[in-house]
Amino acid sequence: MKRGKVPVKLMTAAPHFDANPSPLKQALLVGADSELASFLASALDSAAWAILQVPNNAAALSAAEKEHFDLILTDEKTPGREDVELLRRIRRVRPHTRLIILTGESTPEDVIASMRARAFSYFSRPFRLSELAAMIQHAAEEPSWDDGIEVVSATPELIRTLVRCDLKTADRLLQFLDEIAELPDQEKHDVARAFREMLINAIEHGGQLDPTKRVDIEYVRAHRMVSCRINDPGPGFRRDELAHAAIENPADDPLRHIEVREEQGLRPGGFGILLARHLVDQLIYSEEGNEVVLVKYLTAAPPAPASGQIPCV
């Protein structure tokens, strides 16, 4: 569908709402950033969305108390913790609000707090507009989302979540973890790519893309090591069942798995395990094959916590 530019209405005073509800979906943009307003307008379908813009969090709360918004984006100029508080207050009256936090000031504790408050996603500067656009599309299209990520336990050093077997939910989790992970650039890139490949495998093959099932995920950040444990709800596998994966290709036929995948009606791919093994230092499977641990050794220790800092619980 070709997308037109969505008109943006700037509200500088108390919002006025028509008695008859608009048939369009409503997006609310917080802050006076005209470039972000234009970006959001281009990311949404003008035939289905209208955008209102308010100057600050107080005005956003007032607007959300009066009318339902299908999507809210916060102001980049406010700290993450203030946007989390805005989300908490909005969800008291609008329990299923989809809110994406944009911020220039953030900590891992803020990100964890946003997950607990069920933010849809979280982006701190600098971020790529293409990735934000993709997340906006997820928010615009996902019919059911706010039970997709359950935080079982979390500190910046150890996070355990239960994640719905859905690819869009996987993208949301990966964005949260990317914001939390305080790693050197190269290690962060390697861990993120390897983790994504193994998570998609767990959701697609172990969970069979069944949204009623969950993948159990644990992220651990030690001084010179990161580990990610993924436990899927499937029965596991044996090595002789991996003919569709590149990891099992014979040396003289490095593309054999492509033919196998075509015969089995699988989507193109099959490089996940092979790629992950090249990006992390260890890839350890359980005996059953439905649990995997990724281990990456780091070249530098994490920054020391601020004096008196208390872990997020």
NORRARA-V48483 format. One line per field, one symbol per residue. psi: psi as a letter, one per 30 degrees, with the letter a starting at -180 (. if undefined). Layout:
BEGIN
psi->???
END
This chain:
BEGIN
psi->kkklkkkkkkjfakkkklekkkfllkkkkklgjeeeeeeeeffljfffkkkkklfleeeeeeefffkkkfkkklkffkleeeeeeeeeeefefifgkjkkkklfjlleeeeeeeeefhlelkkkkklkeeeeeeeeeeeffjekeggfjkjekklffjkklkkkikeeeeeeeeeeeeeejilleeeeeeeeeeeeeeeeeeeeeefghjfflkkkkkkkjaehkkkkkkjlglfallefghffkffgklegifgefeeeeeefgllkbggeeeeeffflekjkklefggkkkkkkklfkllkkllkgkkkk.
END
